[in-house]
Amino acid sequence: MPDTNANQDTSANDAVTFKHLKPLVGSEVLNVDLTRPMSDATFARIRKEMCERGALVIRGQSMTPEQHIAFSRRFGALEHHVLNNFCLADHPEIFVVSNIMEGGKHVGAYDGSKTYHIDLSYMQVPSLGSVFYCLEHPPIGSGGETSVINMSAVYEALPEEKRTFFAGRGAVHDYVWNYERVHTDRPPLTEEQKQRVPPVTHPAVCTHPETGRDVLYIDDNFFRRFEGTGDEESREIVEDLIAFADQDQFRYVHAWTPGDVLIWDNRSSIHKRLPFDTENTRRLMHRTTIIGEKPFHKAS
C-alpha cells in the first residue's frame, strides 16, 4: 500500500513506543502527536497494538474536531450516531458525551454508559472501535473513570463447559429496548430513530477479524437475550458473566486528564463509565465511532 503521507514529514511520530498498562489489557502509546502526520507503517503498529491489547491510551493531545476525525478515519469509515441531536454541530462524526447544560439543554448524551457495553453492538454492522477524547473532566480521584475489560481474555479464562455454552448461540442486541428501560429522563426516541435500530442477532462468541482470537460478544447494556431463551433467564446468565469478567486481571480503569485519548476495540472489549458528581462537576468528551464489519465466528 502506498504511504498516504509520502509527501509529508512524519518524523514527529516515527519513535512511537508502547507500555503495557495491565498484563492482559491496555497499552499506553508514547511519543505520538495526533495532530502531526503519521506514516502508514507507524499507524499499522498502533492498530496492531489496539487489536492485541483491547485499549490504547494517548496522553497530552490537543486536537481540533477536524484532526480528531482525520486520525479516526485512518481506522475506517465513521458512524453518525442515531442520537444525532448530540452530535457536534457541523461534525456529525463526533458524538458528544457530557453532563454540561447550556441554555437549559444538555450539550451531549448524559447519564449513560454506566453499565458495561459495546458501542453500536445493536447495529447490523457494529463498530470496530471508538476514539474517545477528553476536553473537560473532574479532577483525578473524583470519579468518571472509564473501565475497559478484555473479553478475549475473559473467554479464555472460562471453564470449558461455559465456553461450550456460549459458543454457537445467537445473542439479541436491542437498542430501543435498552433506551426505553434506562433513559427515562431523556426525550423519547422518534419513530425514525427507532426504525434505524431494530433488534439484531450476533454470535455470542465471535472471532476477532485481525487477531483470530475468540471473543465473548456480549455486554450488560444492549444485550437482551439469547435466541430461544427468555429475557429474564438470559439476563441472569449475563449478569453472572459480567461479574466474572469484572475482575482486576481482565480490567483497565482509566483516570482522565483533559487531553487524554482512549481508543478501545469494540470487537474485543466492553467498557463503562464510573460514577461522578454530575451536579457539581463538568465532564465533556468527544467520541468518534469507527464502522466495522458484521460479527462472525470461525469455528476452530
Phi and psi restraints in degrees (value plus and minus 20) as a CYANA .aco file:
   2 PRO   PHI     -87.1   -47.1
   2 PRO   PSI     127.9   167.9
   3 ASP   PHI     -93.1   -53.1
   3 ASP   PSI     102.9   142.9
   4 THR   PHI     -89.0   -49.0
   4 THR   PSI     -34.3     5.7
   5 ASN   PHI    -134.4   -94.4
   5 ASN   PSI       9.2    49.2
   6 ALA   PHI     -78.7   -38.7
   6 ALA   PSI     -52.0   -12.0
   7 ASN   PHI    -118.7   -78.7
   7 ASN   PSI      -7.2    32.8
   8 GLN   PHI    -139.6   -99.6
   8 GLN   PSI     136.2   176.2
   9 ASP   PHI    -101.0   -61.0
   9 ASP   PSI      88.0   128.0
  10 THR   PHI    -120.6   -80.6
  10 THR   PSI     -10.1    29.9
  11 SER   PHI     -83.1   -43.1
  11 SER   PSI     -44.9    -4.9
  12 ALA   PHI     -81.6   -41.6
  12 ALA   PSI     -43.8    -3.8
  13 ASN   PHI    -134.7   -94.7
  13 ASN   PSI      -7.3    32.7
  14 ASP   PHI     -94.6   -54.6
  14 ASP   PSI     -38.1     1.9
  15 ALA   PHI    -121.4   -81.4
  15 ALA   PSI       6.7    46.7
  16 VAL   PHI     -78.8   -38.8
  16 VAL   PSI     114.2   154.2
  17 THR   PHI    -153.8  -113.8
  17 THR   PSI     149.4   189.4
  18 PHE   PHI    -150.0  -110.0
  18 PHE   PSI     124.7   164.7
  19 LYS   PHI    -149.4  -109.4
  19 LYS   PSI     102.1   142.1
  20 HIS   PHI     -84.7   -44.7
  20 HIS   PSI     115.3   155.3
  21 LEU   PHI    -112.2   -72.2
  21 LEU   PSI     -55.7   -15.7
  22 LYS   PHI    -159.3  -119.3
  22 LYS   PSI     137.5   177.5
  23 PRO   PHI     -76.6   -36.6
  23 PRO   PSI     -56.7   -16.7
  24 LEU   PHI    -129.7   -89.7
  24 LEU   PSI     -26.0    14.0
  25 VAL   PHI    -176.8  -136.8
  25 VAL   PSI     119.6   159.6
  26 GLY   PHI      69.5   109.5
  26 GLY   PSI     113.8   153.8
  27 SER   PHI    -157.4  -117.4
  27 SER   PSI     125.1   165.1
  28 GLU   PHI    -113.4   -73.4
  28 GLU   PSI     115.4   155.4
  29 VAL   PHI    -116.6   -76.6
  29 VAL   PSI     101.9   141.9
  30 LEU   PHI    -128.6   -88.6
  30 LEU   PSI     134.5   174.5
  31 ASN   PHI      42.2    82.2
  31 ASN   PSI      27.5    67.5
  32 VAL   PHI    -156.6  -116.6
  32 VAL   PSI     121.2   161.2
  33 ASP   PHI    -147.9  -107.9
  33 ASP   PSI      89.8   129.8
  34 LEU   PHI     -93.9   -53.9
  34 LEU   PSI     -25.4    14.6
  35 THR   PHI    -110.5   -70.5
  35 THR   PSI     -25.7    14.3
  36 ARG   PHI    -126.4   -86.4
  36 ARG   PSI     136.5   176.5
  37 PRO   PHI     -78.1   -38.1
  37 PRO   PSI     128.0   168.0
  38 MET   PHI    -155.2  -115.2
  38 MET   PSI     111.2   151.2
  39 SER   PHI     -88.3   -48.3
  39 SER   PSI     138.5   178.5
  40 ASP   PHI     -83.1   -43.1
  40 ASP   PSI     -54.0   -14.0
  41 ALA   PHI     -85.9   -45.9
  41 ALA   PSI     -62.4   -22.4
  42 THR   PHI     -86.2   -46.2
  42 THR   PSI     -64.2   -24.2
  43 PHE   PHI     -81.9   -41.9
  43 PHE   PSI     -58.7   -18.7
  44 ALA   PHI     -80.1   -40.1
  44 ALA   PSI     -56.8   -16.8
  45 ARG   PHI     -86.0   -46.0
  45 ARG   PSI     -60.6   -20.6
  46 ILE   PHI     -85.4   -45.4
  46 ILE   PSI     -63.4   -23.4
  47 ARG   PHI     -83.8   -43.8
  47 ARG   PSI     -62.4   -22.4
  48 LYS   PHI     -82.3   -42.3
  48 LYS   PSI     -61.3   -21.3
  49 GLU   PHI     -84.6   -44.6
  49 GLU   PSI     -59.7   -19.7
  50 MET   PHI     -80.8   -40.8
  50 MET   PSI     -64.9   -24.9
  51 CYS   PHI     -82.7   -42.7
  51 CYS   PSI     -61.0   -21.0
  52 GLU   PHI     -98.7   -58.7
  52 GLU   PSI     -49.9    -9.9
  53 ARG   PHI    -128.6   -88.6
  53 ARG   PSI     -31.9     8.1
  54 GLY   PHI      65.5   105.5
  54 GLY   PSI     -50.1   -10.1
  55 ALA   PHI    -175.3  -135.3
  55 ALA   PSI     124.1   164.1
  56 LEU   PHI    -146.8  -106.8
  56 LEU   PSI     121.9   161.9
  57 VAL   PHI    -134.3   -94.3
  57 VAL   PSI     109.9   149.9
  58 ILE   PHI    -147.3  -107.3
  58 ILE   PSI      97.7   137.7
  59 ARG   PHI    -119.4   -79.4
  59 ARG   PSI     141.1   181.1
  60 GLY   PHI      50.1    90.1
  60 GLY   PSI      13.2    53.2
  61 GLN   PHI    -114.9   -74.9
  61 GLN   PSI     135.8   175.8
  62 SER   PHI    -162.6  -122.6
  62 SER   PSI      57.4    97.4
  63 MET   PHI    -119.2   -79.2
  63 MET   PSI     123.7   163.7
  64 THR   PHI     -99.3   -59.3
  64 THR   PSI     143.5   183.5
  65 PRO   PHI     -75.1   -35.1
  65 PRO   PSI     -58.1   -18.1
  66 GLU   PHI     -84.6   -44.6
  66 GLU   PSI     -60.1   -20.1
  67 GLN   PHI     -89.9   -49.9
  67 GLN   PSI     -58.1   -18.1
  68 HIS   PHI     -79.5   -39.5
  68 HIS   PSI     -66.5   -26.5
  69 ILE   PHI     -86.1   -46.1
  69 ILE   PSI     -63.5   -23.5
  70 ALA   PHI     -81.5   -41.5
  70 ALA   PSI     -65.5   -25.5
  71 PHE   PHI     -84.4   -44.4
  71 PHE   PSI     -64.3   -24.3
  72 SER   PHI     -80.5   -40.5
  72 SER   PSI     -56.1   -16.1
  73 ARG   PHI     -88.5   -48.5
  73 ARG   PSI     -33.9     6.1
  74 ARG   PHI     -82.5   -42.5
  74 ARG   PSI     -48.9    -8.9
  75 PHE   PHI    -100.0   -60.0
  75 PHE   PSI     -47.5    -7.5
  76 GLY   PHI     133.4   173.4
  76 GLY   PSI    -195.9  -155.9
  77 ALA   PHI     -84.1   -44.1
  77 ALA   PSI     132.8   172.8
  78 LEU   PHI    -128.1   -88.1
  78 LEU   PSI     125.0   165.0
  79 GLU   PHI    -103.2   -63.2
  79 GLU   PSI     126.8   166.8
  80 HIS   PHI    -122.1   -82.1
  80 HIS   PSI      96.5   136.5
  81 HIS   PHI     -84.0   -44.0
  81 HIS   PSI     127.5   167.5
  82 VAL   PHI     -81.1   -41.1
  82 VAL   PSI     -50.6   -10.6
  83 LEU   PHI    -105.7   -65.7
  83 LEU   PSI      50.9    90.9
  84 ASN   PHI     -86.8   -46.8
  84 ASN   PSI     -36.0     4.0
  85 ASN   PHI     -89.2   -49.2
  85 ASN   PSI     -34.5     5.5
  86 PHE   PHI    -128.3   -88.3
  86 PHE   PSI      -6.1    33.9
  87 CYS   PHI    -108.8   -68.8
  87 CYS   PSI     130.9   170.9
  88 LEU   PHI     -85.5   -45.5
  88 LEU   PSI     115.2   155.2
  89 ALA   PHI     -76.8   -36.8
  89 ALA   PSI     111.0   151.0
  90 ASP   PHI      50.7    90.7
  90 ASP   PSI     -20.3    19.7
  91 HIS   PHI    -157.9  -117.9
  91 HIS   PSI      53.4    93.4
  92 PRO   PHI     -84.6   -44.6
  92 PRO   PSI     -31.7     8.3
  93 GLU   PHI     -93.2   -53.2
  93 GLU   PSI     -37.9     2.1
  94 ILE   PHI    -123.0   -83.0
  94 ILE   PSI      98.1   138.1
  95 PHE   PHI    -114.4   -74.4
  95 PHE   PSI     103.7   143.7
  96 VAL   PHI    -111.7   -71.7
  96 VAL   PSI     109.4   149.4
  97 VAL   PHI    -138.1   -98.1
  97 VAL   PSI      97.5   137.5
  98 SER   PHI    -185.1  -145.1
  98 SER   PSI     132.8   172.8
  99 ASN   PHI    -117.9   -77.9
  99 ASN   PSI     -19.3    20.7
 100 ILE   PHI     -95.0   -55.0
 100 ILE   PSI     121.2   161.2
 101 MET   PHI    -137.6   -97.6
 101 MET   PSI     118.2   158.2
 102 GLU   PHI    -153.1  -113.1
 102 GLU   PSI     107.8   147.8
 103 GLY   PHI      42.4    82.4
 103 GLY   PSI      10.7    50.7
 104 GLY   PHI      60.2   100.2
 104 GLY   PSI     -13.6    26.4
 105 LYS   PHI    -146.8  -106.8
 105 LYS   PSI     127.4   167.4
 106 HIS   PHI     -91.0   -51.0
 106 HIS   PSI     116.9   156.9
 107 VAL   PHI    -104.2   -64.2
 107 VAL   PSI     -32.6     7.4
 108 GLY   PHI    -173.3  -133.3
 108 GLY   PSI     157.7   197.7
 109 ALA   PHI     -83.5   -43.5
 109 ALA   PSI     115.9   155.9
 110 TYR   PHI    -153.1  -113.1
 110 TYR   PSI     133.8   173.8
 111 ASP   PHI      35.2    75.2
 111 ASP   PSI      13.4    53.4
 112 GLY   PHI    -134.5   -94.5
 112 GLY   PSI    -191.6  -151.6
 113 SER   PHI      41.2    81.2
 113 SER   PSI       4.9    44.9
 114 LYS   PHI    -105.8   -65.8
 114 LYS   PSI     -30.3     9.7
 115 THR   PHI    -141.1  -101.1
 115 THR   PSI     138.3   178.3
 116 TYR   PHI     -83.3   -43.3
 116 TYR   PSI     111.6   151.6
 117 HIS   PHI    -169.1  -129.1
 117 HIS   PSI     148.5   188.5
 118 ILE   PHI    -136.2   -96.2
 118 ILE   PSI     102.5   142.5
 119 ASP   PHI     -79.1   -39.1
 119 ASP   PSI     106.9   146.9
 120 LEU   PHI      44.1    84.1
 120 LEU   PSI       3.3    43.3
 121 SER   PHI     -82.9   -42.9
 121 SER   PSI     -36.5     3.5
 122 TYR   PHI    -104.6   -64.6
 122 TYR   PSI     -17.1    22.9
 123 MET   PHI    -116.5   -76.5
 123 MET   PSI     132.2   172.2
 124 GLN   PHI     -79.1   -39.1
 124 GLN   PSI     -59.2   -19.2
 125 VAL   PHI    -136.7   -96.7
 125 VAL   PSI      77.3   117.3
 126 PRO   PHI     -95.8   -55.8
 126 PRO   PSI    -188.8  -148.8
 127 SER   PHI    -106.5   -66.5
 127 SER   PSI     123.4   163.4
 128 LEU   PHI     -94.7   -54.7
 128 LEU   PSI     -66.1   -26.1
 129 GLY   PHI    -192.4  -152.4
 129 GLY   PSI     156.6   196.6
 130 SER   PHI    -152.9  -112.9
 130 SER   PSI     127.2   167.2
 131 VAL   PHI    -136.4   -96.4
 131 VAL   PSI      86.7   126.7
 132 PHE   PHI    -126.8   -86.8
 132 PHE   PSI     101.1   141.1
 133 TYR   PHI    -138.1   -98.1
 133 TYR   PSI     107.5   147.5
 134 CYS   PHI    -114.2   -74.2
 134 CYS   PSI     103.0   143.0
 135 LEU   PHI    -125.1   -85.1
 135 LEU   PSI     -60.5   -20.5
 136 GLU   PHI    -157.6  -117.6
 136 GLU   PSI     126.0   166.0
 137 HIS   PHI    -180.9  -140.9
 137 HIS   PSI     127.5   167.5
 138 PRO   PHI     -79.3   -39.3
 138 PRO   PSI     137.2   177.2
 139 PRO   PHI     -78.7   -38.7
 139 PRO   PSI     131.8   171.8
 140 ILE   PHI     -75.4   -35.4
 140 ILE   PSI     114.9   154.9
 141 GLY   PHI      77.6   117.6
 141 GLY   PSI     -26.8    13.2
 142 SER   PHI    -120.8   -80.8
 142 SER   PSI     -13.5    26.5
 143 GLY   PHI      75.3   115.3
 143 GLY   PSI    -194.2  -154.2
 144 GLY   PHI      62.3   102.3
 144 GLY   PSI     -11.7    28.3
 145 GLU   PHI     -84.2   -44.2
 145 GLU   PSI     141.4   181.4
 146 THR   PHI    -131.9   -91.9
 146 THR   PSI     106.2   146.2
 147 SER   PHI    -123.4   -83.4
 147 SER   PSI     109.4   149.4
 148 VAL   PHI    -142.0  -102.0
 148 VAL   PSI     113.3   153.3
 149 ILE   PHI    -138.3   -98.3
 149 ILE   PSI     114.2   154.2
 150 ASN   PHI    -103.6   -63.6
 150 ASN   PSI      86.7   126.7
 151 MET   PHI    -102.9   -62.9
 151 MET   PSI     -30.6     9.4
 152 SER   PHI     -90.2   -50.2
 152 SER   PSI     -66.6   -26.6
 153 ALA   PHI     -84.6   -44.6
 153 ALA   PSI     -57.5   -17.5
 154 VAL   PHI     -82.9   -42.9
 154 VAL   PSI     -66.1   -26.1
 155 TYR   PHI     -80.9   -40.9
 155 TYR   PSI     -63.1   -23.1
 156 GLU   PHI     -86.2   -46.2
 156 GLU   PSI     -45.5    -5.5
 157 ALA   PHI    -107.4   -67.4
 157 ALA   PSI     -30.6     9.4
 158 LEU   PHI     -89.4   -49.4
 158 LEU   PSI     129.6   169.6
 159 PRO   PHI     -79.2   -39.2
 159 PRO   PSI     132.9   172.9
 160 GLU   PHI     -77.0   -37.0
 160 GLU   PSI     -58.9   -18.9
 161 GLU   PHI     -85.2   -45.2
 161 GLU   PSI     -51.4   -11.4
 162 LYS   PHI     -96.4   -56.4
 162 LYS   PSI     -57.4   -17.4
 163 ARG   PHI     -80.9   -40.9
 163 ARG   PSI     -61.0   -21.0
 164 THR   PHI     -83.8   -43.8
 164 THR   PSI     -59.7   -19.7
 165 PHE   PHI     -80.4   -40.4
 165 PHE   PSI     -65.2   -25.2
 166 PHE   PHI     -97.6   -57.6
 166 PHE   PSI     -53.2   -13.2
 167 ALA   PHI     -84.3   -44.3
 167 ALA   PSI     113.2   153.2
 168 GLY   PHI      67.0   107.0
 168 GLY   PSI     -26.9    13.1
 169 ARG   PHI    -108.0   -68.0
 169 ARG   PSI     126.4   166.4
 170 GLY   PHI    -110.9   -70.9
 170 GLY   PSI     118.6   158.6
 171 ALA   PHI    -136.5   -96.5
 171 ALA   PSI     106.0   146.0
 172 VAL   PHI    -110.9   -70.9
 172 VAL   PSI     104.8   144.8
 173 HIS   PHI    -131.0   -91.0
 173 HIS   PSI     113.1   153.1
 174 ASP   PHI    -159.8  -119.8
 174 ASP   PSI      83.7   123.7
 175 TYR   PHI     -87.5   -47.5
 175 TYR   PSI     -66.7   -26.7
 176 VAL   PHI     -83.2   -43.2
 176 VAL   PSI     -64.2   -24.2
 177 TRP   PHI     -76.2   -36.2
 177 TRP   PSI     -65.6   -25.6
 178 ASN   PHI     -88.1   -48.1
 178 ASN   PSI     -63.9   -23.9
 179 TYR   PHI     -80.0   -40.0
 179 TYR   PSI     -64.3   -24.3
 180 GLU   PHI     -94.4   -54.4
 180 GLU   PSI     -41.0    -1.0
 181 ARG   PHI    -112.5   -72.5
 181 ARG   PSI     -41.9    -1.9
 182 VAL   PHI    -126.9   -86.9
 182 VAL   PSI     -63.6   -23.6
 183 HIS   PHI    -120.5   -80.5
 183 HIS   PSI      36.1    76.1
 184 THR   PHI     -90.6   -50.6
 184 THR   PSI     -34.5     5.5
 185 ASP   PHI    -111.8   -71.8
 185 ASP   PSI     -24.1    15.9
 186 ARG   PHI    -118.3   -78.3
 186 ARG   PSI     140.4   180.4
 187 PRO   PHI     -78.1   -38.1
 187 PRO   PSI     123.5   163.5
 188 PRO   PHI     -83.9   -43.9
 188 PRO   PSI     133.3   173.3
 189 LEU   PHI     -86.4   -46.4
 189 LEU   PSI     124.3   164.3
 190 THR   PHI     -98.0   -58.0
 190 THR   PSI     143.1   183.1
 191 GLU   PHI     -81.8   -41.8
 191 GLU   PSI     -55.4   -15.4
 192 GLU   PHI     -84.3   -44.3
 192 GLU   PSI     -62.0   -22.0
 193 GLN   PHI     -84.1   -44.1
 193 GLN   PSI     -61.5   -21.5
 194 LYS   PHI     -82.6   -42.6
 194 LYS   PSI     -59.0   -19.0
 195 GLN   PHI     -87.5   -47.5
 195 GLN   PSI     -43.6    -3.6
 196 ARG   PHI     -94.7   -54.7
 196 ARG   PSI     -40.8    -0.8
 197 VAL   PHI    -152.4  -112.4
 197 VAL   PSI      42.7    82.7
 198 PRO   PHI     -88.7   -48.7
 198 PRO   PSI     142.0   182.0
 199 PRO   PHI     -77.3   -37.3
 199 PRO   PSI     124.1   164.1
 200 VAL   PHI    -151.2  -111.2
 200 VAL   PSI     136.9   176.9
 201 THR   PHI    -138.8   -98.8
 201 THR   PSI     108.7   148.7
 202 HIS   PHI    -145.0  -105.0
 202 HIS   PSI     138.7   178.7
 203 PRO   PHI     -80.9   -40.9
 203 PRO   PSI     117.5   157.5
 204 ALA   PHI     -86.6   -46.6
 204 ALA   PSI     -49.1    -9.1
 205 VAL   PHI    -138.4   -98.4
 205 VAL   PSI     100.3   140.3
 206 CYS   PHI    -133.7   -93.7
 206 CYS   PSI     144.3   184.3
 207 THR   PHI    -123.3   -83.3
 207 THR   PSI     104.5   144.5
 208 HIS   PHI     -85.0   -45.0
 208 HIS   PSI     104.7   144.7
 209 PRO   PHI     -88.6   -48.6
 209 PRO   PSI     -34.7     5.3
 210 GLU   PHI    -129.4   -89.4
 210 GLU   PSI     -52.1   -12.1
 211 THR   PHI    -116.9   -76.9
 211 THR   PSI     -42.5    -2.5
 212 GLY   PHI      59.8    99.8
 212 GLY   PSI     -18.7    21.3
 213 ARG   PHI    -100.1   -60.1
 213 ARG   PSI     128.5   168.5
 214 ASP   PHI     -97.4   -57.4
 214 ASP   PSI     122.6   162.6
 215 VAL   PHI    -155.6  -115.6
 215 VAL   PSI     118.7   158.7
 216 LEU   PHI     -96.4   -56.4
 216 LEU   PSI      93.6   133.6
 217 TYR   PHI    -120.7   -80.7
 217 TYR   PSI      47.3    87.3
 218 ILE   PHI    -160.0  -120.0
 218 ILE   PSI     119.6   159.6
 219 ASP   PHI    -149.9  -109.9
 219 ASP   PSI    -196.4  -156.4
 220 ASP   PHI    -125.1   -85.1
 220 ASP   PSI      -5.1    34.9
 221 ASN   PHI    -145.3  -105.3
 221 ASN   PSI     -86.9   -46.9
 222 PHE   PHI    -107.4   -67.4
 222 PHE   PSI     -42.0    -2.0
 223 PHE   PHI     -83.1   -43.1
 223 PHE   PSI     110.1   150.1
 224 ARG   PHI    -129.1   -89.1
 224 ARG   PSI     -67.5   -27.5
 225 ARG   PHI    -185.6  -145.6
 225 ARG   PSI     144.1   184.1
 226 PHE   PHI    -104.4   -64.4
 226 PHE   PSI     127.7   167.7
 227 GLU   PHI     -79.0   -39.0
 227 GLU   PSI     113.3   153.3
 228 GLY   PHI      61.3   101.3
 228 GLY   PSI     -16.6    23.4
 229 THR   PHI    -149.4  -109.4
 229 THR   PSI     121.1   161.1
 230 GLY   PHI     -88.4   -48.4
 230 GLY   PSI     142.1   182.1
 231 ASP   PHI     -77.1   -37.1
 231 ASP   PSI     -68.9   -28.9
 232 GLU   PHI     -84.5   -44.5
 232 GLU   PSI     -67.1   -27.1
 233 GLU   PHI     -84.5   -44.5
 233 GLU   PSI     -61.1   -21.1
 234 SER   PHI     -82.9   -42.9
 234 SER   PSI     -62.7   -22.7
 235 ARG   PHI     -86.4   -46.4
 235 ARG   PSI     -55.3   -15.3
 236 GLU   PHI     -82.6   -42.6
 236 GLU   PSI     -61.8   -21.8
 237 ILE   PHI     -82.9   -42.9
 237 ILE   PSI     -63.9   -23.9
 238 VAL   PHI     -91.7   -51.7
 238 VAL   PSI     -55.6   -15.6
 239 GLU   PHI     -81.7   -41.7
 239 GLU   PSI     -58.3   -18.3
 240 ASP   PHI     -85.0   -45.0
 240 ASP   PSI     -61.0   -21.0
 241 LEU   PHI     -83.4   -43.4
 241 LEU   PSI     -65.9   -25.9
 242 ILE   PHI     -84.2   -44.2
 242 ILE   PSI     -57.5   -17.5
 243 ALA   PHI     -81.6   -41.6
 243 ALA   PSI     -58.6   -18.6
 244 PHE   PHI     -88.4   -48.4
 244 PHE   PSI     -61.4   -21.4
 245 ALA   PHI     -88.4   -48.4
 245 ALA   PSI     -51.0   -11.0
 246 ASP   PHI    -103.8   -63.8
 246 ASP   PSI      36.0    76.0
 247 GLN   PHI    -131.6   -91.6
 247 GLN   PSI     133.7   173.7
 248 ASP   PHI     -76.3   -36.3
 248 ASP   PSI     -55.3   -15.3
 249 GLN   PHI     -85.5   -45.5
 249 GLN   PSI     -45.6    -5.6
 250 PHE   PHI    -121.3   -81.3
 250 PHE   PSI     -22.3    17.7
 251 ARG   PHI    -142.1  -102.1
 251 ARG   PSI     118.4   158.4
 252 TYR   PHI    -139.9   -99.9
 252 TYR   PSI     109.7   149.7
 253 VAL   PHI    -132.0   -92.0
 253 VAL   PSI      99.5   139.5
 254 HIS   PHI    -118.1   -78.1
 254 HIS   PSI     101.7   141.7
 255 ALA   PHI    -110.9   -70.9
 255 ALA   PSI      99.9   139.9
 256 TRP   PHI    -103.7   -63.7
 256 TRP   PSI     123.4   163.4
 257 THR   PHI    -149.4  -109.4
 257 THR   PSI     118.2   158.2
 258 PRO   PHI     -70.9   -30.9
 258 PRO   PSI     115.6   155.6
 259 GLY   PHI      81.2   121.2
 259 GLY   PSI     -31.5     8.5
 260 ASP   PHI     -94.2   -54.2
 260 ASP   PSI     124.2   164.2
 261 VAL   PHI    -142.4  -102.4
 261 VAL   PSI     109.5   149.5
 262 LEU   PHI    -138.9   -98.9
 262 LEU   PSI     102.6   142.6
 263 ILE   PHI    -131.1   -91.1
 263 ILE   PSI     103.6   143.6
 264 TRP   PHI    -141.6  -101.6
 264 TRP   PSI     129.5   169.5
 265 ASP   PHI    -111.2   -71.2
 265 ASP   PSI      88.1   128.1
 266 ASN   PHI     -90.1   -50.1
 266 ASN   PSI     -30.5     9.5
 267 ARG   PHI    -105.3   -65.3
 267 ARG   PSI     -31.7     8.3
 268 SER   PHI    -158.6  -118.6
 268 SER   PSI     -13.9    26.1
 269 SER   PHI    -162.2  -122.2
 269 SER   PSI     140.5   180.5
 270 ILE   PHI    -142.9  -102.9
 270 ILE   PSI     137.4   177.4
 271 HIS   PHI    -170.6  -130.6
 271 HIS   PSI     141.2   181.2
 272 LYS   PHI    -173.8  -133.8
 272 LYS   PSI     143.6   183.6
 273 ARG   PHI    -118.4   -78.4
 273 ARG   PSI     112.6   152.6
 274 LEU   PHI    -103.2   -63.2
 274 LEU   PSI     138.3   178.3
 275 PRO   PHI     -83.0   -43.0
 275 PRO   PSI     132.4   172.4
 276 PHE   PHI    -174.0  -134.0
 276 PHE   PSI     152.3   192.3
 277 ASP   PHI     -97.6   -57.6
 277 ASP   PSI      73.9   113.9
 278 THR   PHI     -94.0   -54.0
 278 THR   PSI     -36.2     3.8
 279 GLU   PHI    -106.1   -66.1
 279 GLU   PSI     -51.7   -11.7
 280 ASN   PHI    -141.0  -101.0
 280 ASN   PSI     -17.8    22.2
 281 THR   PHI    -150.8  -110.8
 281 THR   PSI     145.1   185.1
 282 ARG   PHI    -136.5   -96.5
 282 ARG   PSI     117.5   157.5
 283 ARG   PHI    -156.6  -116.6
 283 ARG   PSI     103.4   143.4
 284 LEU   PHI    -155.3  -115.3
 284 LEU   PSI      98.3   138.3
 285 MET   PHI    -150.3  -110.3
 285 MET   PSI     126.5   166.5
 286 HIS   PHI    -134.9   -94.9
 286 HIS   PSI     111.5   151.5
 287 ARG   PHI    -144.6  -104.6
 287 ARG   PSI     110.4   150.4
 288 THR   PHI    -123.9   -83.9
 288 THR   PSI     126.4   166.4
 289 THR   PHI    -145.7  -105.7
 289 THR   PSI     100.7   140.7
 290 ILE   PHI    -110.1   -70.1
 290 ILE   PSI     109.1   149.1
 291 ILE   PHI     -90.9   -50.9
 291 ILE   PSI     115.1   155.1
 292 GLY   PHI    -127.2   -87.2
 292 GLY   PSI    -148.9  -108.9
 293 GLU   PHI    -163.3  -123.3
 293 GLU   PSI     145.6   185.6
 294 LYS   PHI     -83.6   -43.6
 294 LYS   PSI     108.3   148.3
 295 PRO   PHI     -81.6   -41.6
 295 PRO   PSI     126.7   166.7
 296 PHE   PHI    -165.0  -125.0
 296 PHE   PSI     142.7   182.7
 297 HIS   PHI    -147.2  -107.2
 297 HIS   PSI     102.8   142.8
 298 LYS   PHI    -120.7   -80.7
 298 LYS   PSI      86.2   126.2
 299 ALA   PHI     -83.4   -43.4
 299 ALA   PSI     119.1   159.1
